[in-house]
Amino acid sequence: MKSLRFASARVLLRHETDARLVLPQVSHDLYPLLFKVSFLEEQPEALRLIVRHWPLPILSVGQLLGRTPDWEQDLRRRTCRLCLQALLAGLCDHVRDDRSGPAATPVRYGRPLRLVDLTGLRDSETQECECGAGMGRWARTEALARACVEARQEELEAGAAARRVDVLASAFVTQRNYGVVMDALRARGTGPLALRCMELRADSLPCDKIFDLLGAVDLPVLRRLDLVHNVRMSPGQLEDLLMDFPMPALRAITFPTRVVDVNLHEADDPHLDALALGLAGLPLLQELNLPFSILTGHLRQLLRPLGLKAPLRVLDLSGCELNHVDLAYLANSEHAVALEDLDLSGHSLPALYPATFFKLLHRAALTLRSLRLEECDVRDRHVALVLVALGPCQRLQRLALMGNPISRLGLRRLFAWLAGYPTLRVIEYPVPTDCFPAGTEFPPSDEALEAHDQQKLREVQGELEAILVEAKRGDIATSAPLYGSFDSDVRETGAEVGAFMISAFQSSLQGFLDSLK
């Protein structure tokens, strides 16, 4: 419901000339509302002016665009390029005016801006703004870094210092923007805009640059570290990272793909104990992502030290080649009763370990919110077993089952049961086997995915949605993504990742050829 204040703010901002004259004199408690309205109306000039004259000590984008009493709509997924560029321009104007003194902004009043928090934005597959052009996390990182560097350069040229503003960001760094991000981080102590990374995603970077990044960021405020895709790192290097860079506030970490492979080392490999010790040294750690690290028979060795301090809430063990010993440990561990988000993709759980699978979900039932079982060889004959195992998980909000060979009939049974879960909001299901040519192996290849019967898939989608509507659960979002869940970061930098992979392959091939000479 829109308030009278909201309607008034909307009218004011629609008259740009009036807004420019009146805005600097508006009561400071109206600025948060004006900020949200300018985003909603997609008015970059007004937004720039609002940020320029911001009279409050904190500007938190996530809080400002979230649900508010005057307008309940959540706008945090509106990563509109025009608006975000205007926000950064307004921030530069703000520190420029501050450096110029009262003569530049005779109407500014209120408390000086100290902190800008840009971490609350949420990237989405589609943009709701009129321009339709979003600004992803990588682009936001580069634009913010450039703004910090340029503000510092302007200050040096002016010979006068502005009051420093800390800018909290969720940084996404690749080879392309590494240089400007490092420049911004180095200028943190001397420039008017101090870039502070609360989250850091390093993608397709060599180890030396990752270590340089960590040496430049403000480690006491770092809450999340993701080392993804083509990050080549040995267990020893990861051990050095955990030991040499204290991260007291870190809550989540993603290991590089296959950084641990117990098949390549002795059973008593000291690196695994060292990694466990390093993880245990992160006092606030709640999320651990270990995609495609080979941990067969060694999960307890890695996770037990963590469980003794504080159990994990989020755990990604996709593709880790776990065996019965690993799953039995997990089901009986301190982590099981605390897990909110669990990814066990790539393991044939219902077929090979049904009893352990049952116990794990029963122990996690009171806390589990999200469960991913992609490519777990769940077939029609396993659907009933999976549903019984999920029975106690009545707080489940998201379930992902892509890549499993389930038929149209199996999916109908699945949806009829899941419609009764009161908090369920998202179901990601596989393209049914009926939509593929006979004899297709699962998980299907890219060629097989491209050859699926699209008309039949649309029919199945209609049937499944009808089941939910009949059960009065039309609020559940459903999809059958061919290539996995949407990942905004991958979409934004997919071309760069591909180029990096080709370059890495060429380097490896050249090294092999040189060794033959």
Secondary structure, 3 states (H helix, E strand, C coil): CCCHHHHHHHHHHHCHHHHHHHHHHCCHHHHHHHHHHHHHCCCHHHHHHHHHCCCCCEEEHHHHHCCCCCCCCCCCCCCEHHHHHHHHHHHHHHHHHHHHCCCCCCCCCCCCCCEEECCCCCCCCCCCCCCCCECCHHHHHHHHHHHHHHHHHHHHHHCCCCCCEEEEEEEEECCCCHHHHHHHHHCCCCCCEEEEEEEEEEECCCHHHHHHHHHHCCHHHCCEEEEECCCCCCHHHHHHHHHHCCCCCCCEEECCCCCCEHHHCCCCCHHHHHHHHHHHCCCCCCEEECCCCECCCCHHHHHHHHHHHCCCCEEECCCCCCCHHHHHHHHHCCCCCCCCEEECCCCCHHHHCHHHHHHHHHHHCCCCCEEECCCCCCCHHHHHHHHHHHCCCCCCCEEECCCCCCCHHHHHHHHHHHCCCCCCCEEECCCCHHHCCCCCCCCCCHHHHHCCCHHHHHHHHHHHHHHHHHCCCCCCEEECCCCCCCCHHHHHHHHHHHHHHHHHHHHHHHHHHHHHC
